[in-house]
C-alpha cells in the first residue's frame, strides 16, 4: 500500500467520525442503481448489466449439458465465476483468479444456491445428463461493493435466461425450449463498519477504510451471510444489518422486476 492509500484512508475515517460520508449520502443510503436485463442479446442464454454508482458489472449466463454429481443424479448444476478485468481497476491483473474474485463468486453463488432460486430438478434431461448453468461475472468498473452489484446482475441475468433446445442428443444453439425455471429473487445487501459506524453500500474509498464488512442475502428468509475484513461486529450490529437487508431488498427486488 502506498502513502496515498494511507492518507485517503485516514481522511475517510476522519469524515466518518464526523458523522458524514464523502459523497454526501446518509449512512443507510445506496448509490443510484440501474439494471438492464438482456444486455447481450445474441451470444448468451441470459445477461444483465448493473450500475451501482460508478461500479459496473456485466453478467452472462451460458448453459451446457453435463454429467450430474453422484449425490444428486437428477439435479442440474450451478457454477459461478468472477473475472476482475484490469480495465475495471489498476489493482486488477490478468492471471489466475484473485482471492477477492473467488470470494465474490462464492458469495453470489451461495445466495442463489441456498435460496433455491433455480429449480435444479427441472434441469434433468435424461439419465446421466443434466443442464449446467454457468454464471460469468465480469467487473467492468470497480468503485466499491462489487458483491451487491454482482448479485443484482447475476440474479437479473438468471431471470432473463432461456434453456436452449435439446434434440436428438444435441444442443440446438439459437433455438429455445423455455425459460430457465426459477422460484424466487434473492438480493444481497452489504454494510461496512468504519470506527463505530455502519455504512450501507460502501464505495471503494470506504472499503479501503473499513474494519469489517457484512453481506446478508435474503428472499423471505435469510439465505446467506458473509463477513469480510479483520474487525468484529456486535450482536446489535449483526441484527440491524439483517433488518436493513430485508428492508432494502424490497426496493432492489422491485428494480429487478421492472428491468
N, C-alpha and C positions, 0 to 999 in steps of 0.2 A: 504494500500500500504506500502511495506517495504522500508528500506533505499536503498537497491539495485535498486529498481524501480526508485526512485528519482534521484539517481546517474546516472543511464542509460539514463533517460530522459534528464538530463542536458547535458550529453555527446553528445547525438544525436542532441540536439538543437545547441550545440556549433559547431558541424561538419556542420550542415545545414547552419548555419550563415557564415561559411567559404566558402560556395558555393559548397559543396561536399556532397556525401552520403557515409555512412559507407561501403556499399558493392560495391562502385566504379561506380555505374550506374549514367548516366546523369539524370536530374530531370524528363524528359519525358519518360525514358526507362522503359519498363516492364521487369520482370524477365522471364527466359525461360518458354515457355508454351508447355505442352504435353497433347494431348487429345486422349483418347481411347474410341471409340464407341462400344457398345455391350460388355461391360466388363464382365457383369454377363449374361451368355448365357442361363441358364436353368430355373431360378426362377423369372424372371421378364419379363414384357411386353416390356421393353426397359431399357437401362442403359448406363452410361458413367462414365469414371474415368478421372479426370483432375489433373495435377500437375502444379501449378503456383509457380515457385521457389520451396521452401520447403513446401508450402501449398498444401495439398492433399485432394480432395473431391470426394466422390462417390455418384452418384445419381441413384436411381432405380425408374422405373415407374410401377405402378400397376393400374389395371382397374377393375371396378365392375359395376354392374347395380344398378341404384339408381333412386329415385323419383326426378323429376326436381323441381327447385324452382318455386314458384307460379307465379312470374312475368316473367318467361322465360320457359314456359312449353315444348318447343321444342328444347331447348338448353342443351348441355351436361354441366358437372360440372368440374371445375378445383379446386384442393385443394393441397396446398403446405405446407410442414412441414420440420423443420430442427432439427437434433439431433446433439448436440455438445458432442461428446464422451470424457470421461476422458482420453482415450488413445491419444487424439489429443492435449491436453494441461493440465498442472496441475491446471489451473484455472477453468476447466470444471468439473462439478459434476453430478452424476446420480440424477434424480429427475424431477420435473415439468420443462417445457420449460423456459429457461432464457430469459431475456429481449433482449439480443443480438441474440439469436436463433429466437425469434419471428420477430425481425427486418429483419434478413437475409431472412426468409421465405416470409415476406411481400414484400420486395424489388424485390426478384426474381419473385414472383407471379405477382406483378403489371406490371413488364416489359413484361412478357409473355402475360398476360391478355390484357393489353392496346394496345399491338402491333397487337392483333388478330392472333397470331401465330397458335393457334388451331382453326380450323373451327368448332365451337361448334354446329352449326346447323346440321352438318353431323354426330353428335353423338346421334341423336334422334333414338330410337329403335321402340317404339310404344307408344300409349297413356300411360302417367304416368311412362314411362321407358326411361331412357337415360343412356349413358355411363358416369361414373365418372372417371376422370383421377387424380390419386394421384401421386404427385411428392415428393419423400422422399429424402431429402438431408442429407448426413452423412459426417461430418467433421472428417477426419482421422488424419490429422496433420495440426496444425494451426501455420503458420508463417506470418500472416497478409493477408488482402484483401480477406477475405472469400466470400464477396459479389460477386466479379467478378469471382472467381473460381467456386462458386456455380451456378452462372448464366450460365457460359460456360458449366458446366456439365449438368445442367437441360435442357438447350436448345438442347444440343447434344443428350441427352437421349430421349427427345421427338421426335427428328428426327429419332431416332432408333426404336421407339415404334411401336408395331403392335396391331391391335384390335383382341381380342380373338373371336373365333367363337361363335355365339349365335344361339341356335337351340332349338325349342320346349320349349321356356321359360327358358332355362338353358344355362350357360356358359360352353363351352367345352374347358377345360384347355388343353393347349398343341397344340391346333389347331387354325388356324388364318384365318381371313376373309379380311385381307388387312392391309395397313399401317395406322397409325394414321393420319388423314387429317390435314396437316399443310400448312401454306401460306407464311411464312417468317422466318427470323433468327434474332431475337433480340439479341443484345450484350450490356452488361453494361461495363462502364469504370469509374474507381474511381480515384480521385485525393484527396490528403490531403494537408492541409496548415500548415506549421510549420514556425513560425516567419512571414516573408512576402513572403515565397517561396511556390509554388505549386508543389507537387510531385505526379507523376503517380504511381499506383500500390504500395502503401505503405507496407513495411514489418511490422512485429509485433513490433519491436523496434520503428519504425516511427509512428505507430498507438498510442503507449504509449505517444509519444511526441507531437502528432498533436493537433492543436487548433480546427480544423473543417475539415469535410470530405464532398465531394460532389460526388454522383454517378449519371451518366447520362446513360440511356438505350435508344438505337436508333435502327431503321431499316433505312428506307429512310426519317424518320422524328423522332422527339423526342417522345418517348413513356412514359418515366417516369423519375423523378428526385427525389433524396432523400438526404437530408442534415443530417449529424450526427455531434456530438460534440457541444460544447457550444460557439465556436468562430463565427466570422462573415466573410462574403465574399463580396468583392466589385462587382459591376456590371461587370467590366472588367474581374475579376477572374471567374465569372459565365460564361460569354460569351466565354472566352478562354477554359474553361472546356468543354463546348458544342462543340466547334470546334475540340478540341483534341479527344473528344469521337467519333465523326463521322470519323475522320481520323484513329484512332486506331482500331475502329470496323471493318473497311475493312480488316485489317490484321487478326484479330481474327476470323472473319467470314470465311475467306479463310481456316484457320486451322480447323474450324468445318467441313467445306465441304469436306476437304481432309482426315478427320479422318476415 
